[in-house]
């Protein structure tokens, strides 16, 4: 990443009124999966980070609707957030503790890589070490029993660890920290709040939007 850019990470939760214009003027906009943030959360999409295992991945790759959607057409990179090897190693344990998640570890990374190659864009696999580091960091916030961190938070951790330069302003929108029961959302909220308190990222809301520089 170039120094001094505004990087918007836009989850699929609620975004503040009037956020669309601020998001679309960012230098880099990252969205997730089916990009439900499009509309109220702006339209610019540079990177789509996907949950590349289990049913969400199968739904995106099958049928063609996701592949032909406007944000996917616009994105220049697709990131597979989950490590196939790490999830394969989880399969036996989940079979005992969560037998209903029998397809949770099915890995579709190759499908996203193939799609990216066929459409002339870059595919990137987030390293397993990112999730492992995130899980160690989340332990400080005493999470309830969980299966995996959310894909959105893995992407946030990856950007902070592997992609952002010291001058970048990392801004989150659409992160409500709620959803699937087996993500540690309460701990994830506290983790993000701690990052914000340390100045490593910011949440987009009406009180801070005016002091963000306009992107290129």
Helices and strands as residue ranges (DSSP letters): E 6-10, H 19-24, E 28-32, E 47-50, H 54-61, H 70-74, E 77-80, H 84-97, G 99-101, H 109-118, E 122-125, H 128-138, G 139-141, H 151-158, I 159-163, E 169-173, H 185-197, E 202-203, G 209-211
